[in-house]
Amino acid sequence: MNSGKLNKLQTFLIATDKHRTWFVLFTIFILPSMYILVYLTDGTKNVYAHLTYIIIVFAGATLGFFGGLITGLAAGIMLGPFMPLDVANQIPQTFLNWSFRMLMFTFLGGLIGYITDTLRKSARIVLDLMCHNSETGLPNVNLLNNPDALSYDERNQMLITLLINNFDKIIDLMGLEVYYSLLRRIYEILRDGLPETALIVQCNNNKFWMATPLERPEEDIKKITAILKEGITIENVEYYIEFSLGYTFALNQNQSYRPGAFEKSDHAARYAQKNNLQYMLYRDDIKRGIFEAKLLADFTRALAGDELFLAYQPKVHLKTDKYDYLEALIRWDHPERGLLMPNDFIPLIEETQLIHELTEWVLRRVIEKIRELRKENYDVTISLNISVKNILDKNVVRRLAEIIDNNRDVVNNIEFEIMETILMETIDDTLETIEMYRNLGVAFAIDDFGKGYSSLLYLHRLPVECVKIDRGFTRNLTHDEASQKILQMVIRLCHALNYRVVIEGVEDETTAAIAKNLESDYAQGFYFARPIECGKILDWLKNKNRETSA
């Protein structure tokens, strides 16, 4: 996530915390100055007393409820019984005059302060959601861009990547909840074993990043290895993890806690994983070997053959209970490695030109499926994920535009989904291309909104028709009223900007009911339907149609 965008939210919080003392001193200085100004301009009969409202609003906005309240009261007293109505003739103000003004000053300061405190509290909740993994509650990579949440160490750093190699087996055997508990326990073990100033964040389901003071690197790596080799007990069951460590050094501390700094340790960890090593120090030759040339060669073959296929996950319209939107999800039936999910190969493919061929492949099959469903009287819109590389490459843009232009009869049933973080990082470079696609009739949706930037300041700039709320917003909906209020605010804002809203990750009836009550347009998740194989989606829609009609 780009630190500049996350800092938009942090600035609102930091400005009133870090500089509070200066705001107090400024207010203490300016109030007597205002008293002198009003007195020298012949009292409250003239207009200058109204400038005090600016001071009161400033105090409420920077010092909160009590700061605004006290400032309003102090201003009311200064311009009240101690300030003549007419200084030249020494005519005092009436009691009603100055007491009413003092009441209004106090009320205004308290009101502005209360609004500010409420906004700051909501901002902290949103920031906390952004900086913690939605499933495990552990710190995530967004924490790297939140300086207030980090304990900095001025020494040089060793940057470490931990990969859990057998995470899929643990999930298959024990389920996600046990695996999430295992991740939390690993975090606790690392936290206890590393210095207090060490940084530990969970990057994804099988990766941690660590930054620890650079003192005895080889000894520290062996210590971490020894800790992780020990069995981890959860609910009286002992688990052993297979892992790989990659590490490198950051000699400029100011750069240590940025996501890009961990690229080398990531490469080293993948190299260790590929070569069955426990740990590996980054070398310049590792990056070239990390892309797994065999898998790339296999993918080229898969594109030409029948190993790739699409599954479709329905989205339900919460008001009508109709399933008129589907999301196309890629699957790879690898002859040796079995069924591969997108996370298993898409990140690798995106580093090559193969991502362009894959996007074109998916688009053509989505068009075929739209026509197939139309023949059965199902007017369904299908969304597909598009890489930012597809948008930035002019040749690819031209090829995809030609495909769309040659299929004008279905273009209004195609929707491109692009990740929020990717879009915001490249928005200035991609706006023109996105508008071109939209002019052809293709709709755009921003995917995983809230996972990366969640920047309401940038929401109005998004050239999209739909906003998909990330599952991180739905995690606490059933038992956290604050999360519901935040999500309701986001939904209302999206509707005010004429965006269609889809809530992802709906996995139970209670969450579905809350999503409907919050007036989300659509919902998507395992509660309604898991991804359905291409050949079975028509029968599934027919069955749902009969259920709705019954």
ABEGO torsion letter per residue (X at the ends): XBAAAAAAAAAAAAAAAAAAAAAAAAAAAAAAAAAAAAAAAGEAABAAAAAAAAAAAAAAAAAEAAAAAAAAAAAAAAABAABBABAAAGBBBBAAAAAAAAAAAAAAAAAAAAAAAAAAAAAAAAAAAAABBAAAGBBBAAAAABAAABBBBABBBBBBBBBBAAAAAAAAAAEAAAAAAAAAAAAAAAAAABBAABBBBBABAABBBBBBBBABAAAAAAAAAAAAABBBBBGGBBBBBBBBBBBBBBABAAAAABAAAAAAAAAAAAAAAAAGBABBBBBAAAAAAAAGAAAAAAAAAAAABAABBBBBBBBBBAAAGBBABBBBBBBBBBAAAEBBBAAAAAAAAAABAAAAAAAAAAAAAAAAAAAAAAAAGBBBBBBBBBBAAAAABAAAAAAAAAAAAABAAAAAABBBBBBAAAAAAAAAAAAAAAAAAAAAGBBBBBBGBGABAGBAAAAAABBBABBBBBAAAAAAAAABAAAAAAAAAAAAAAAAAGBBBBBBGBABAAAAAAAAAAGBABBBEAAABBBBBAAAAAAAAAAAAAAAAX
